Amino acid sequence: MRVDSNTIEVPFDAIKHIDTTYLIHSQENKGGSIIKDLHRIKSNDLPFGISGIEINNIRKTARVETSAKILGADYLEGININTYSKWIDSINSIGIIELDKNSCFELGTFNKIDTTNNIDFTNLYDLDKDFNEVLSLLEIANLNDRFLVVPYNRKDNQGIEYRGNQKSEKNRLTMYRKYLDLMKSANKDFINSFENPYAFLSSTKNILRIEQNHTTFNSIRNRLEIPSINISEVLQNGKNPNLKMLDKITQPHRENQLLMVFNEYSPEHYDLETIVKLEGIKNLIRSANYCEKTLKSFIRRYTTKSMFKHWWYGRRDAMAFRPLIQELKIKDQNQDPQKNKVIDFIRIQLAQDKVA
């Protein structure tokens, strides 16, 4: 499991020390009783990767909001079982709160998490040059009508969002170019904190970040298939909820007719009118189960004798039935028209991410 942005809640029993010197204190009284007693610190007073600390003196818990940026050079690794110790050390180094690593691991809980994977497309695409093709394949991959596809392809922001219309909880899977995200002005100071900022940014050039938000206790438990939301359960979980959500959206067991057409025709060689005519002929051939006798009878019903020859044999560059029948039959028997090389590549990489 790789986690980026998150909120954890830790009981006082798992905290060695709290220094409230620089925290803002607020209380709320009702009927002579204190109903709220908090110490907080604002995000702009904290270093990279930590956006808030709240001490709840009534619940006797601390809530800490962090992201993988707190890991510095290990940012792309995310918060996982291998970086857990560094993550806690980084929180403790601030000097406000000191968490006991062992107790926090067992007693602390994740209230919100973003699960992430970084898919490196270097061996498949140059995302600077080929993102339009990648985005097209991502767009047509959705076969679940409960998800809205929201692509974005701007100079400073390239990606896609599969946005679920379910109202019970947030269902969303986002894919975006991490390089462009890190190039934003908001990340300038973070990038400059690296020993070699240029080398780090260059390493992200062809990375597509896959990200899913889990904002409720139920979504964390159900999607990760774990009994509790304890830090230990989440980080040691062997499931990858991003792969599970991808399959929910793309439904690999279903036939994707549009993908067949997309894989068949490149825009450099075919215009839309030609594609429509060819697909019409192919659909009729398939409907007739590639039977020449059936197809001849069908064409004769709608043509004159001279026009029959035109549609059956073709003339010059005209599209015709007969030349396509055997070719189409062989292709349909021997070729998988469902191959979406972008989605297939992402699916393989998600399955192979061993800490996920």
C-alpha positions in Angstrom: 0.0 0.0 0.0 1.4 3.4 -1.0 -0.2 6.4 0.6 0.2 10.1 -0.2 -2.1 12.7 1.5 -3.6 11.3 4.7 -5.0 12.1 8.2 -4.1 9.9 11.1 -5.6 9.9 14.6 -3.3 8.7 17.5 -4.4 8.2 21.1 -2.4 9.8 23.9 -1.3 6.2 24.9 0.8 6.1 21.7 2.4 9.6 22.2 5.5 10.1 24.3 5.5 13.9 24.4 3.4 16.9 23.3 4.7 20.5 23.2 1.8 23.0 22.9 4.0 26.1 23.2 3.4 27.2 19.6 -0.1 25.8 19.2 -3.3 27.9 19.3 -5.6 26.9 22.2 -9.4 27.1 21.9 -12.1 26.0 24.2 -15.9 25.9 24.0 -18.2 25.7 27.0 -21.8 24.7 27.3 -23.8 24.6 30.5 -20.8 25.1 32.6 -19.0 22.2 31.0 -16.1 22.2 28.5 -17.3 20.5 25.3 -14.3 21.3 23.1 -10.7 21.7 24.1 -8.2 21.8 21.2 -4.6 22.9 20.5 -3.8 23.5 16.8 -1.2 24.7 14.5 -1.7 26.1 11.0 -0.3 24.5 7.9 1.8 27.6 6.9 3.7 27.2 10.2 4.8 23.7 9.3 7.4 22.2 7.0 6.8 20.3 3.7 4.5 17.3 3.9 2.7 18.2 7.1 -0.4 20.3 6.9 -1.9 20.2 10.4 -1.6 19.0 13.9 -4.6 19.1 16.3 -4.6 17.9 19.9 -8.0 17.0 21.3 -7.7 17.2 25.0 -11.2 15.8 25.6 -10.9 12.7 23.2 -7.2 12.4 24.3 -6.1 12.0 20.8 -3.8 13.8 18.3 -4.8 14.3 14.7 -1.9 14.7 12.2 -2.3 15.6 8.5 0.6 14.7 6.3 1.6 13.8 2.7 4.4 11.8 1.2 6.3 15.1 0.7 7.4 14.6 4.3 9.6 11.8 3.1 11.8 14.1 1.0 13.9 12.1 -1.4 11.6 9.1 -0.9 8.5 11.1 -1.9 7.7 8.9 -4.9 7.9 5.8 -2.8 4.9 7.1 -0.8 4.1 6.2 2.8 4.3 2.5 3.0 5.5 -0.3 5.3 9.1 0.3 4.1 9.0 4.1 4.8 6.9 4.0 7.9 9.9 4.6 10.3 11.1 7.6 8.3 7.5 9.0 8.2 7.2 8.9 12.0 10.7 10.2 12.5 9.9 13.1 10.2 6.7 13.9 12.2 8.7 13.7 15.4 11.5 15.9 14.2 9.2 18.9 14.1 9.3 19.0 17.9 5.6 19.4 18.6 4.6 15.8 19.0 6.6 12.6 19.6 4.9 9.4 18.5 5.9 6.0 19.8 6.6 4.0 16.6 5.4 0.7 17.8 2.3 1.9 19.7 1.3 4.3 16.9 1.6 1.4 14.4 -0.9 -0.7 16.4 -3.2 2.0 17.9 -3.1 4.8 15.4 -5.8 4.9 12.7 -6.1 6.4 9.2 -9.2 8.6 8.9 -8.5 9.6 5.3 -6.0 8.4 2.7 -5.1 8.8 -0.9 -3.7 5.6 -2.3 -1.2 6.1 -5.2 0.9 4.3 -7.8 3.4 5.8 -10.2 3.3 4.2 -13.6 6.5 4.8 -15.6 5.6 4.9 -19.3 9.2 5.3 -20.5 9.3 1.9 -22.3 5.9 2.6 -24.0 5.5 6.3 -24.6 7.2 9.6 -24.5 4.4 11.5 -22.6 5.7 14.9 -23.8 5.0 13.8 -27.4 2.4 11.1 -27.2 0.0 12.1 -24.5 -2.8 12.7 -26.9 -2.8 9.1 -27.9 -2.6 8.0 -24.2 -5.5 10.2 -23.3 -7.6 8.9 -26.1 -7.1 5.3 -25.0 -7.9 6.3 -21.4 -11.1 8.1 -22.5 -12.5 5.1 -24.4 -11.6 2.7 -21.6 -14.6 3.5 -19.5 -17.4 0.9 -19.7 -19.2 1.7 -16.5 -22.1 4.2 -17.0 -21.9 5.1 -13.3 -18.7 6.9 -14.0 -18.2 10.2 -15.9 -15.0 10.7 -17.8 -13.4 14.1 -17.3 -10.2 14.5 -19.4 -7.9 17.5 -19.2 -5.1 18.3 -21.7 -3.6 21.7 -20.9 0.0 22.7 -21.2 0.4 22.7 -17.4 -2.1 19.9 -16.5 -2.6 16.6 -18.4 -4.7 13.7 -17.1 -8.1 12.2 -16.7 -10.6 11.7 -13.9 -13.1 8.9 -13.7 -15.8 10.4 -11.5 -18.4 8.2 -10.0 -22.0 9.5 -9.7 -22.6 7.4 -6.5 -23.8 9.6 -3.7 -23.1 7.4 -0.7 -19.3 7.9 -0.8 -16.7 9.5 -3.0 -15.8 7.2 -6.0 -13.1 8.7 -8.1 -9.9 7.5 -9.8 -7.5 10.1 -11.1 -4.6 9.7 -13.5 -2.3 12.7 -14.2 1.2 13.5 -15.3 3.2 13.9 -12.1 5.9 15.9 -13.8 3.5 18.7 -14.7 2.1 18.6 -11.2 5.5 19.0 -9.6 6.3 21.9 -12.0 3.5 24.1 -10.5 4.6 27.1 -8.6 3.1 25.7 -5.4 5.7 23.0 -5.5 8.8 25.2 -6.3 10.2 25.3 -2.7 9.6 21.5 -2.3 11.5 20.7 -5.5 14.3 23.1 -4.6 14.8 21.2 -1.3 16.2 18.2 -3.3 19.9 17.8 -3.6 19.5 17.7 -7.4 16.1 19.1 -8.3 16.7 18.7 -12.1 17.5 15.0 -11.8 14.5 14.4 -9.6 12.1 16.2 -12.0 13.6 14.4 -15.0 12.9 11.1 -13.3 9.2 12.0 -13.3 8.9 13.0 -17.0 7.0 9.8 -18.1 5.3 9.0 -14.9 1.5 8.8 -14.8 0.3 9.1 -11.2 -2.8 6.9 -10.4 -4.6 8.2 -7.3 -7.8 7.3 -5.4 -9.3 9.2 -2.5 -10.7 7.3 0.5 -12.5 9.8 2.7 -14.6 7.6 5.1 -14.0 4.8 7.5 -16.2 2.5 5.4 -14.4 3.3 2.1 -11.0 2.5 3.6 -12.3 -0.8 5.2 -14.3 -2.0 2.2 -11.9 -1.0 -0.6 -8.8 -2.4 1.2 -10.8 -5.4 2.5 -9.5 -5.0 6.0 -11.3 -5.4 9.4 -10.1 -2.0 10.8 -8.5 1.2 9.8 -5.5 0.8 12.1 -2.2 2.0 10.5 -0.9 -1.5 10.8 -3.8 -3.0 8.9 -3.6 -0.4 6.1 0.1 -0.4 5.5 0.4 -4.2 5.7 -2.6 -4.8 3.4 -1.7 -6.7 0.2 -4.6 -5.4 -1.8 -4.3 -2.6 -4.4 -7.6 -0.6 -4.3 -6.5 1.4 -7.4 -6.4 -1.8 -9.5 -9.8 -2.8 -8.1 -11.3 0.6 -9.0 -9.7 0.5 -12.5 -11.3 -2.9 -13.2 -14.6 -1.5 -11.9 -14.4 1.3 -14.4 -13.0 -0.5 -17.4 -14.8 -3.8 -16.8 -12.2 -6.0 -18.7 -14.7 -8.9 -19.0 -17.0 -6.7 -21.3 -16.6 -6.1 -25.0 -15.5 -2.6 -25.9 -16.8 -1.9 -29.4 -15.3 1.6 -29.6 -11.9 0.2 -28.7 -12.1 -2.2 -31.6 -12.6 0.8 -34.0 -10.0 2.9 -32.3 -7.4 0.1 -32.7 -8.3 -0.5 -36.3 -8.0 3.0 -37.8 -5.4 5.7 -37.4 -6.4 9.3 -38.1 -3.4 9.6 -40.4 -4.9 7.1 -42.8 -8.7 7.2 -42.4 -11.2 10.0 -42.3 -14.5 9.6 -40.4 -16.6 9.1 -43.5 -14.4 6.2 -44.6 -14.5 4.6 -41.1 -18.3 4.8 -40.9 -18.7 3.1 -44.3 -16.1 0.4 -43.6 -17.6 -0.4 -40.2 -21.1 -0.5 -41.7 -19.9 -3.1 -44.2 -18.0 -5.1 -41.5 -21.0 -5.2 -39.2 -23.2 -6.6 -42.0 -20.6 -9.2 -42.8 -20.4 -10.3 -39.2 -24.2 -10.2 -38.9 -24.4 -12.7 -41.9 -21.8 -14.9 -40.1 -19.4 -14.3 -43.1 -21.7 -16.2 -45.4 -21.3 -15.0 -49.1 -24.7 -16.4 -50.1 -26.6 -14.5 -47.4 -24.7 -11.3 -48.1 -25.4 -11.5 -51.9 -29.1 -11.9 -51.3 -29.0 -8.9 -48.9 -27.2 -6.7 -51.4 -29.4 -7.7 -54.4 -32.5 -6.7 -52.4 -31.3 -3.1 -52.2 -29.4 -2.6 -55.5 -29.8 -2.8 -59.3 -27.7 -5.4 -61.2 -25.0 -2.8 -62.1 -24.9 -1.5 -58.5 -24.6 -5.0 -57.1 -21.3 -5.4 -58.9 -20.2 -2.1 -57.5 -21.0 -3.1 -53.9 -19.9 -6.7 -54.2 -16.7 -6.5 -56.2 -15.8 -2.9 -55.9 -14.2 -0.6 -58.5 -11.0 1.3 -58.2 -10.8 2.5 -54.5 -14.4 1.8 -53.8 -15.2 -0.2 -50.6 -16.9 -3.6 -51.3 -18.1 -6.7 -49.5 -16.3 -9.6 -51.2 -12.7 -8.5 -50.6 -13.4 -8.0 -46.9 -15.2 -11.2 -46.1 -12.3 -13.7 -45.8 -9.9 -11.0 -44.5 -12.4 -10.0 -41.7 -13.1 -13.7 -40.8 -9.4 -14.5 -40.3 -8.8 -11.3 -38.3 -11.8 -11.9 -36.0 -10.6 -15.4 -35.4 -7.0 -14.7 -34.7 -6.7 -11.2 -33.3 -7.8 -9.8 -30.0 -9.6 -6.5 -30.8 -9.9 -5.6 -27.2 -6.3 -4.7 -26.5 -6.0 -1.3 -24.9 -2.3 -1.1 -24.5 -2.4 1.8 -22.1 -4.9 0.2 -19.8 -3.3 -3.2 -20.1 0.1 -1.7 -19.2 -1.3 0.2 -16.2 -3.1 -2.9 -15.0 0.1 -5.0 -15.2 2.1 -2.3 -13.4 -0.5 -2.0 -10.6 -0.5 -5.8 -10.1 3.3 -5.8 -9.9 3.6 -3.0 -7.3 4.7 -5.3 -4.5 4.2 -2.9 -1.6 0.7 -2.0 -2.8 
